[in-house]
Structures are given as structure tokens and as C-alpha cells.
Amino acid sequence: MSIKLLLLLKLFFVTTLCLSGKSRLGEYYLGFGYGVLDQSDGFFEGESLNLLLNSPASESSDFNLDFSYLGLEANSSDETFLKLGLSYRHHFDQFYKNQGMVRPFVGLGLQYFKDTANLMIEEDGFGWSLDAGTELVFTRNFTFLFQGRLYGLWKDFAHNEFDLNSEFTWWFDEEHALSLGHLYSVDSGVNHFQLKYFYSWR
């Protein structure tokens, strides 16, 4: 696990040493990601593939579509976890305009989960999500995104999970970016390290 994480770190920093950006909010972009994860008590570990699409809905809001596929190894068996989500996110740009660096946001969404062994969530089915966070725009090329997400199943609100996500993003130019992130699922105790590439067409 530590070797995979070091490879992710090396790839991120080597490819960004010579690079020149924008915010992750209010932009059109397509993202692809690869990650490694493990459960803190050692019950399972695995790898992930991620696909996401962000599209502005207005000057102060976005639609975000994301798909995650996790391949998990648990007790000598191979399991999978699928998540498909569509979120609406509103960002408060009064803190960002006029040379500001803070861009808070809130959001809500619909989710679909399929977990073959109930390792990440108790049951399969449709669910909900509530988001809150902020993006810190240090320069036009370098940003930090911090987000909390509470999500669960429509049919049973007692089964829910809370994720904390933090991502450093480096925009090479107006079109290309890389991010290195850490996603921690509080209830299940899962640490998830991800490397993502973003392509923006505007």
C-alpha cells in the first residue's frame, strides 16, 4: 500500500514541476481518476477508477456527475462497489470576487449504490447526499478543495456515511490539471488516496 502511495506522489510532483489555471467551481471539465484505498482495521483494501463531469448551471451553481468503481479484496474474496451520483452545488462567489481566495459551497444530490458485500454501505439502492465545503484559490494555478459529504439510503435514513475529502489541484493551463486527494470515510474507516486528471474545454 505504501509503495502505491509513493508512486502516486512521485507521478504528481514530477509531472507538475514545470507546469502554468483556474477554479474547480463554475467551470466545464471532465475528470478521470485512479486511487488506492484500505480500511483502517485491515478488513479490506482495493483500487478505484473514477469518472466525473462538471457543468455550470448558472453563474453561481454547478451540476456534477460522478461515477466510481471500486475493486476490493476482503477475506480472500474479490468484491466490487459502484456509486453513481448527480449533485447540484451552489458556490458563494462574493468571497471569491475582487481578489478573494475563499469560495464556499453547499450542495445536494441523488446517488445510486451497489455493494456486493456491504463493505462500504449497508444495502444497495438509491440514496441522497448533502455537501458543504470550500475551495481555496492560492494562485490561478494552485487550489485546495475541502469538502464534507453526508450520504445514505432513501429507504433507511439510519444507514448513512460521512466523507471528508481534501484535494490539491494544479492547473497546467486553461485546459489541463492534475489533483492529488485524500478521501476519508468516517464510519467505515476507509482511507482513499486518489490521483485525477481534468480536461476543461472552456
C-alpha positions in Angstrom: 0.0 0.0 0.0 2.8 2.5 0.9 4.6 1.7 -2.4 1.4 2.6 -4.4 1.0 5.8 -2.5 4.6 6.8 -3.1 4.2 6.1 -6.8 1.1 8.4 -6.9 3.0 11.2 -5.1 6.0 10.8 -7.4 3.9 10.9 -10.5 2.0 14.0 -9.3 5.1 16.1 -8.4 7.3 15.0 -11.3 4.6 15.9 -13.8 3.9 19.3 -12.3 7.4 20.7 -11.6 7.4 22.6 -14.9 3.8 23.5 -15.3 1.3 27.0 -15.6 -5.2 27.7 -14.4 -8.4 28.2 -12.6 -11.0 27.1 -10.1 -12.7 23.7 -9.8 -16.1 25.5 -9.4 -18.0 27.2 -12.1 -16.1 25.5 -14.9 -16.8 22.9 -17.6 -14.4 19.9 -17.2 -14.2 16.1 -17.5 -12.1 14.2 -14.9 -10.6 10.7 -14.8 -9.1 9.3 -11.6 -7.2 6.3 -10.2 -7.0 5.6 -6.4 -5.9 3.1 -3.8 -7.7 2.5 -0.5 -7.6 0.5 2.6 -9.8 0.0 5.7 -8.2 1.1 8.9 -8.8 -2.3 10.7 -7.4 -4.2 7.7 -10.8 -5.8 6.7 -10.3 -4.9 3.1 -8.2 -2.9 0.6 -8.5 -2.1 -3.1 -8.2 0.2 -6.1 -10.6 2.6 -7.7 -11.4 4.1 -11.1 -13.4 7.4 -11.2 -15.1 9.5 -13.9 -16.6 12.9 -13.3 -18.2 15.7 -15.2 -18.8 19.2 -14.0 -21.0 21.8 -15.8 -22.1 25.2 -14.7 -25.9 25.6 -14.1 -25.6 29.3 -13.6 -23.0 31.9 -12.6 -23.1 30.7 -9.1 -24.0 27.0 -9.3 -22.9 23.7 -10.9 -24.1 20.2 -11.8 -21.7 17.5 -11.0 -22.0 13.9 -12.3 -19.6 11.3 -10.9 -19.1 7.5 -11.2 -16.8 5.4 -9.0 -15.9 1.7 -9.4 -14.0 0.1 -6.5 -12.4 -3.3 -6.7 -12.0 -4.6 -3.2 -10.1 -7.6 -1.7 -11.7 -8.8 1.6 -11.1 -12.2 3.3 -9.6 -13.8 0.2 -12.6 -12.8 -1.9 -13.0 -10.1 -4.6 -15.8 -7.7 -4.2 -17.0 -4.5 -6.0 -18.6 -1.3 -5.0 -20.3 1.0 -7.6 -21.5 4.5 -7.0 -23.2 6.9 -9.5 -24.2 10.4 -8.3 -25.7 13.6 -9.6 -25.2 16.7 -7.5 -26.3 20.3 -7.6 -23.8 22.7 -6.0 -24.2 26.4 -5.1 -21.0 28.4 -4.6 -20.9 31.8 -2.7 -18.8 33.9 -5.1 -19.0 37.1 -3.1 -16.0 35.8 -1.1 -14.1 35.0 -4.3 -14.6 38.1 -6.4 -12.3 41.2 -6.1 -9.1 39.2 -5.5 -10.6 36.9 -2.8 -9.3 33.4 -2.4 -12.1 31.6 -0.5 -15.0 30.0 -2.4 -17.5 28.2 -0.1 -20.2 26.0 -1.4 -23.1 23.7 -0.4 -24.8 21.0 -2.4 -27.3 18.2 -2.5 -27.6 15.2 -4.8 -29.0 11.8 -5.7 -26.9 8.6 -5.5 -27.1 5.0 -6.5 -25.0 2.4 -4.7 -24.3 -1.2 -5.4 -22.0 -3.0 -2.9 -21.6 -6.8 -3.4 -20.5 -7.5 0.1 -22.0 -4.4 2.0 -18.4 -3.3 2.9 -18.9 0.5 2.2 -22.7 0.9 2.8 -25.3 -1.4 4.4 -27.5 -2.0 1.3 -27.8 -1.4 -2.4 -30.2 1.2 -3.8 -30.9 4.8 -4.4 -29.8 7.5 -1.9 -29.3 11.1 -1.1 -26.3 13.3 -0.3 -25.6 16.7 1.3 -22.4 18.6 0.7 -20.6 21.5 2.3 -17.1 22.8 1.8 -14.8 25.4 0.4 -12.1 25.9 -2.3 -9.1 28.0 -1.5 -7.6 29.6 -4.6 -4.0 30.3 -3.8 -3.0 31.3 -7.3 -4.5 30.9 -10.7 -2.8 27.6 -11.0 -2.9 26.1 -7.5 -6.1 25.4 -5.4 -7.1 23.4 -2.4 -10.6 21.8 -2.1 -12.0 20.7 1.2 -15.4 19.0 1.3 -17.7 17.1 3.7 -20.4 14.9 2.4 -23.2 13.1 4.3 -25.0 10.5 2.3 -27.2 7.5 2.8 -30.2 5.4 1.5 -33.7 6.8 0.8 -35.3 3.6 2.3 -33.4 3.8 5.6 -32.1 7.1 6.9 -30.4 5.3 9.8 -27.8 3.9 7.4 -25.5 6.7 6.4 -21.9 7.6 5.9 -19.8 10.8 6.2 -16.9 11.5 3.9 -14.1 14.1 4.3 -12.4 15.0 1.0 -9.3 17.2 0.5 -7.7 17.8 -2.8 -4.7 19.8 -4.1 -5.2 20.8 -7.8 -2.6 22.2 -10.1 -3.8 23.7 -13.4 -1.1 23.5 -16.1 -3.0 26.0 -18.2 -6.7 26.8 -19.1 -7.4 23.2 -20.2 -5.4 20.6 -18.2 -5.0 19.9 -14.5 -3.9 17.2 -12.0 -5.1 16.7 -8.5 -3.9 14.7 -5.5 -6.5 13.9 -2.9 -7.4 12.1 0.3 -10.9 10.8 0.9 -11.7 9.5 4.4 -14.9 7.7 5.1 -15.5 8.2 8.9 -17.9 5.4 9.8 -16.3 2.6 7.7 -12.7 3.9 8.5 -11.6 3.9 4.8 -8.6 5.9 3.6 -8.7 6.6 -0.1 -5.9 8.3 -2.0 -6.6 9.5 -5.5 -4.8 11.0 -8.5 -7.1 12.7 -11.0 -6.6 14.4 -14.4 -9.0 17.1 -15.6 -9.7 18.4 -19.0 -11.6 21.7 -19.3 -12.9 22.9 -22.7 -13.7 26.4 -21.8 
